Amino acid sequence: MEHEQSRRLGKQRRKRCVILIVIVALIVIVIIAVVLGLTLRQKKSEFESTFFSRCEKFNQYDCKKVWDAFEQAYVNKDPCNVPVEAYDPLIAEVPFKLDCNKTMFWSKTKDVVHGFTAKRSDCFVTLEDTLLGSVLDGLTWCGKEGSKGTFTTGCPKWSECVNNPVRSFWNRASAAFADVACGDVTAMLSGSINTPFNPTSAFASVEVPRFNASRVKNLNVVMVIQKNNISNCTDPSLKNLTQTLDTGITFSCKDVSESRIQECGAKPEIACGACW
Ligand code: DVN
């Protein structure tokens, strides 16, 4: 009899023990799931991480404020309905402050110009060398109606619709950059294409029209001459450029070999004004 009772007791103890282990295991699983969920939600997307890591290099800005001013332009919106004005709060949050005589514009010479300004920031600054141009250079992004997310795939292509988030940003930033250009302004154009001053380019359609003679004194074009060059400073499209310029802004153009530009980039002892 006693043996039977102790057997039953033992069985009950074992049963209680198993139930306890199951409860503890469930609690542990719930805690892991909550922590994982919170971590994932806090975990920035790769795009956002890139934005913040590039922004933090300019340490005098509140990158969270810059991010918030940026994403309000396109989040939860039709990606073909993001006009340039949507980025006005971002421009207001990070206004351009540039030294006169240092702004460098460009068209179809992205690699050459940035290869140069990356080494000679003492001489010239492009839009992509500033915080706003730097954090988004080479990136694609868009939002979607009904979502709070930032997408980097499935976004409209550059020419798919005019008011897409990427194109509107670059047009708005280019306009703001041109608005603060002053003194001697430089532009690097390509001698490797038929129409170095292409009227559909951002340089021609957005930036040049905003050079104001009350601020900008000269526009100096550097025509990059490569092995395969087909144009130079005598190209007819440059006539259109001079006609687009605000009255009172003087114009010059110099054919400069790519090798000379690279040499100037590599030798900081060459004074900025002696590069070409
Ligand atoms: O002065 C510069 C600088 O301030 C910039 O903000 O605007 C001027 C350069 O713009 P641009 O005159 O239109 O010169 P590009 O070379 O025709 O175009 C510059 C960039 O815009 C391209 O490099 C593209 O950027 P990406 O993809 O290389 O990071 C982009 N872009 C222009 N037309 C495009 C295009 N991207 C895709 N499809 C197109 N049709």
Residues whose N, C-alpha, C, O or C-beta is under 5 A from the ligand:
A	BS01	DVN	F105 W106 S107 K108 T109 K110 L127 G138 W158 W170 S174 S201 A202 F203 A204
